[in-house]
Amino acid sequence: MIRTDGVELATQSFGDPNQPPLLLIMGGMASMLWWPEEFCRRLAERGRFVIRYDQRDSGLSTKYPPGRPGYTFEDAVDDVFRVLDGYGIANAHIVGFSLGGMVGQVAALKRPERVLSLTAISTSPVGVDRSHFPPSGEAWLEHMAVEADWSDRADAVAYLVEDLRLTAGMAHPFDEAGTRAFLERDFDRSGGYLSATNHSVLFEIGETWRGRLDEMKVPLLVLHGTADPVFPPTHGETLARTVTDAKFVKIEGGGHELHPGDWEKIISAIDEHVVRAMCV
C-alpha cells in the first residue's frame, strides 16, 4: 500500500526488482485484478519487474462517496508517478488497457522522462476529434443504457457478466462461469462497485491535451482487437498513425478484453517493444 498526498494506492509486484520495471494501468471501474495474476507472472518471466495497482475508487485503494470523486483525470495521471515513487523507480515501461491507455498517453506526454515506453491496448487516442469514428457496437450501447444496482452483488455481477459477453471478441468462446466467479471475487475484495462509478470523471480529459499526440516522443505500441465493440479498431489505428514511429498490432477477432487465448501474442509484442525501446 502506497500512502502519499492523502491517498492510498494498493499495488502488487511480480518478479525481480532489479529487472526493467513494467507498470500496468487498468481501465475504468476495474481493479488491478483485471490484469490476471497469471498474465502478470508470464510478463515477469520475460525478465521484467511487473507492477499492477488499484486506481482510486477501485479495489483496495482510496474510495470517495458516489457522485463526489475527490480527484480528476490529471490526478489519475499523477497517480502513475506516485506508484513509481512508492517503489523508488525513476522511470518505467507502461502498459495501459482502455481508459488506462488514455492515462498512459497523457503520462507519456506530461512526464516523458519517466516513461521508457508505452503500450496501449484497446484504447482511444487522447485529444483528437473522434466524431467521424465508427460508433460502438449497438448491442453494447443498449446494454450501457440500462442502469445496474452497483451496491447489489447479484445485480452488479449479472450486469457485468453480460457486459463482458458483449465486449468479448469472436476468436474464443466466452467463459461465463469463470467470468462470474472472477467478478464475485473482485466485488467482494473491492467492497462493492458503487464508488467505482466515480470513474466517469476520468473521461473528462479536458482541453490541455487536445492536439498534442504528435508531440509524443516515447516509443509507442498499440494493440487492438479487430472485433472491439467499445473502441472499434479505428481508435487504435488513429493513435498509432498520429504518433511518430508507433507500431500497430492487430489482435485478430479480439474484443475489448485480455483473453487468455491472446496472451502469448500480447505478451510477446510487449516484450519485443520493451526490448526495442531499451536499445534506442
C-alpha positions in Angstrom: 0.0 0.0 0.0 1.5 3.3 -1.1 0.4 6.2 1.1 1.1 9.7 -0.3 -0.6 13.1 -0.6 -3.5 11.8 1.4 -4.2 8.9 -1.0 -3.7 5.2 -0.5 -2.9 3.2 -3.6 -2.9 -0.6 -3.4 -0.3 -2.3 -5.5 1.2 -5.7 -6.2 4.5 -6.6 -7.8 5.8 -9.7 -9.6 9.4 -10.7 -10.5 12.8 -9.3 -9.7 13.0 -5.6 -8.7 16.4 -5.5 -10.4 14.8 -6.1 -13.8 13.3 -3.4 -16.0 10.1 -2.1 -14.4 6.7 -2.5 -16.2 3.7 -0.7 -14.8 0.2 -1.9 -15.7 -2.7 0.6 -15.7 -6.2 -0.9 -15.9 -9.4 0.7 -17.4 -12.5 2.3 -15.9 -14.3 0.6 -13.0 -11.7 -2.1 -13.0 -9.4 -3.1 -10.1 -5.8 -4.4 -10.7 -7.3 -7.9 -10.6 -8.4 -7.3 -14.2 -4.7 -7.8 -15.0 -4.9 -11.5 -14.3 -2.2 -12.8 -12.0 -1.0 -15.4 -14.5 -0.7 -12.7 -17.2 1.5 -10.7 -14.8 3.6 -13.7 -13.9 4.2 -14.5 -17.6 5.3 -10.9 -18.2 7.7 -11.2 -15.2 9.1 -14.4 -16.6 10.3 -12.4 -19.6 12.7 -10.6 -17.3 10.5 -7.7 -16.1 9.6 -6.3 -12.7 5.8 -6.0 -13.1 3.6 -3.8 -11.0 -0.2 -3.6 -11.1 -2.3 -1.3 -8.9 -5.8 -0.3 -8.0 -6.8 3.2 -9.3 -8.7 5.3 -6.8 -12.3 4.1 -6.2 -11.3 0.5 -7.2 -10.1 -2.5 -5.3 -8.4 -1.6 -2.0 -7.3 2.0 -2.9 -8.9 5.2 -1.5 -12.6 5.5 -2.2 -14.9 8.5 -2.3 -18.6 8.9 -1.9 -20.5 8.0 -5.1 -21.0 11.1 -7.2 -18.3 13.0 -5.4 -14.9 11.9 -6.6 -12.1 13.8 -4.9 -9.9 13.7 -8.0 -9.7 14.4 -11.7 -8.2 12.8 -14.7 -4.9 14.7 -14.0 -4.8 13.1 -10.6 -5.1 9.7 -12.1 -2.1 10.5 -14.3 -0.1 11.7 -11.4 -1.0 8.5 -9.5 1.1 6.7 -12.1 4.1 8.6 -10.8 3.0 8.2 -7.2 3.2 4.4 -7.7 6.6 4.6 -9.3 7.8 6.9 -6.4 6.5 4.4 -3.9 8.7 1.8 -5.4 11.7 4.1 -5.8 11.5 3.8 -9.5 12.7 6.7 -11.6 11.1 5.6 -14.9 9.3 2.6 -16.3 7.7 0.9 -19.2 4.0 1.5 -19.1 1.1 -0.7 -20.3 -2.4 0.7 -20.3 -5.7 -1.0 -21.1 -8.8 1.0 -22.3 -9.0 4.1 -20.0 -5.7 3.0 -18.6 -4.2 3.5 -22.1 -5.5 7.1 -22.1 -3.9 7.7 -18.7 -0.7 6.2 -20.1 -0.8 8.5 -23.2 -1.0 11.7 -21.0 1.6 10.3 -18.6 4.0 9.9 -21.6 3.2 13.5 -22.7 3.4 15.1 -19.3 6.5 13.4 -17.9 8.3 11.7 -20.9 11.5 11.3 -18.8 9.6 8.9 -16.6 8.1 6.8 -19.3 10.5 4.5 -21.1 7.9 3.1 -23.5 4.1 2.9 -23.7 1.9 0.0 -24.8 -1.7 1.0 -25.3 -4.3 -1.9 -25.5 -7.9 -1.5 -26.7 -7.8 2.2 -26.1 -8.7 5.5 -27.8 -6.4 8.5 -28.8 -6.5 11.4 -26.4 -7.2 14.9 -27.7 -8.4 14.1 -31.2 -11.7 14.6 -32.9 -13.5 11.3 -32.8 -16.8 12.4 -34.2 -16.0 10.6 -37.5 -15.0 7.4 -35.9 -17.3 4.3 -36.3 -19.8 4.0 -33.4 -19.5 1.5 -30.6 -21.5 -1.7 -31.1 -25.2 -1.2 -30.9 -25.9 -4.2 -28.6 -23.2 -2.9 -26.1 -24.6 0.6 -26.2 -28.1 -0.6 -25.5 -26.7 -2.6 -22.5 -24.9 0.5 -21.3 -28.2 2.4 -21.3 -29.5 0.1 -18.6 -28.6 1.1 -15.1 -27.3 -1.5 -12.7 -27.7 -1.5 -8.9 -24.0 -1.3 -8.2 -24.5 -1.8 -4.5 -26.2 -5.2 -5.0 -23.7 -8.0 -5.5 -26.0 -10.3 -7.6 -27.3 -7.4 -9.9 -23.8 -5.9 -10.4 -22.2 -9.2 -11.2 -25.0 -10.2 -13.6 -24.8 -6.8 -15.3 -21.0 -7.1 -15.8 -21.2 -10.7 -17.0 -23.5 -9.5 -19.8 -21.2 -6.5 -20.4 -18.2 -8.8 -20.8 -20.1 -11.2 -23.0 -21.0 -8.3 -25.3 -17.4 -6.9 -25.4 -15.7 -10.2 -26.0 -14.3 -11.0 -29.3 -15.1 -13.7 -31.9 -11.9 -15.7 -31.7 -12.5 -17.5 -28.5 -15.5 -19.0 -26.6 -16.9 -16.9 -23.7 -16.3 -18.4 -20.3 -19.4 -17.4 -18.4 -18.8 -19.5 -15.3 -15.2 -18.3 -15.0 -16.2 -14.7 -15.6 -18.9 -14.8 -12.9 -16.5 -16.3 -10.4 -13.9 -13.6 -11.1 -16.5 -10.8 -10.8 -17.8 -12.1 -7.5 -14.3 -12.3 -6.1 -13.5 -8.8 -7.4 -16.7 -7.4 -6.0 -16.0 -8.8 -2.5 -12.4 -7.6 -2.5 -13.5 -4.1 -3.5 -16.3 -3.9 -1.0 -18.7 -3.3 -3.9 -18.7 -1.3 -7.1 -20.7 1.7 -6.1 -17.6 4.1 -5.7 -16.2 2.8 -9.0 -19.0 4.6 -10.8 -16.9 7.8 -10.0 -14.6 6.7 -12.8 -16.9 8.5 -15.2 -14.9 11.7 -14.2 -11.8 10.1 -15.7 -13.2 10.6 -19.2 -13.2 14.4 -18.6 -9.7 14.8 -20.0 -10.0 18.5 -20.8 -8.5 20.8 -23.4 -4.9 20.7 -22.2 -4.1 17.7 -24.2 -6.1 18.4 -27.4 -4.0 18.1 -30.5 -0.9 17.1 -28.5 -0.4 13.4 -29.5 2.0 14.3 -32.3 4.4 15.6 -29.6 4.8 12.2 -28.1 8.4 11.0 -28.2 8.0 7.9 -26.1 8.2 4.6 -28.1 4.5 3.5 -28.6 3.0 0.1 -29.3 -0.7 -0.1 -30.0 -2.5 -3.4 -29.6 -6.2 -3.6 -30.7 -8.7 -6.3 -31.3 -10.3 -6.3 -34.8 -13.7 -7.0 -33.2 -13.6 -4.5 -30.4 -17.2 -3.2 -30.0 -16.3 -0.5 -27.4 -13.5 1.2 -29.3 -13.6 -0.1 -32.9 -10.1 -0.6 -34.5 -10.2 3.0 -36.0 -9.4 4.3 -32.5 -6.1 2.3 -32.2 -5.2 2.8 -35.8 -5.6 6.6 -35.4 -3.5 6.6 -32.3 -0.7 4.7 -34.0 -0.9 6.9 -37.1 -0.7 10.1 -35.1 2.4 9.2 -33.1 5.7 9.1 -35.0 7.2 5.6 -35.4 4.4 4.0 -33.4 3.7 0.3 -34.2 0.2 -1.1 -34.6 -0.6 -4.8 -34.0 -4.0 -6.3 -34.6 -5.4 -9.0 -32.4 -7.5 -10.9 -35.0 -11.0 -11.5 -33.8 -10.2 -9.9 -30.4 -12.7 -7.8 -28.5 -12.3 -5.3 -25.7 -10.6 -7.8 -23.5 -7.4 -9.6 -22.4 -8.5 -13.1 -23.4 -6.1 -15.9 -22.3 -6.1 -17.2 -25.8 -4.4 -13.9 -26.9 -2.0 -13.6 -24.0 1.0 -15.1 -25.8 0.7 -12.7 -28.7 0.1 -9.7 -26.4 3.0 -10.6 -24.0 5.4 -11.3 -26.9 4.5 -8.0 -28.5 5.0 -6.1 -25.2 8.3 -7.9 -24.6 9.6 -7.1 -28.1 8.5 -3.4 -27.7 10.3 -3.1 -24.4 13.5 -4.6 -25.8 13.4 -2.2 -28.8 12.8 0.8 -26.5 15.8 -0.3 -24.3 18.0 -0.4 -27.4 17.1 3.1 -28.6 
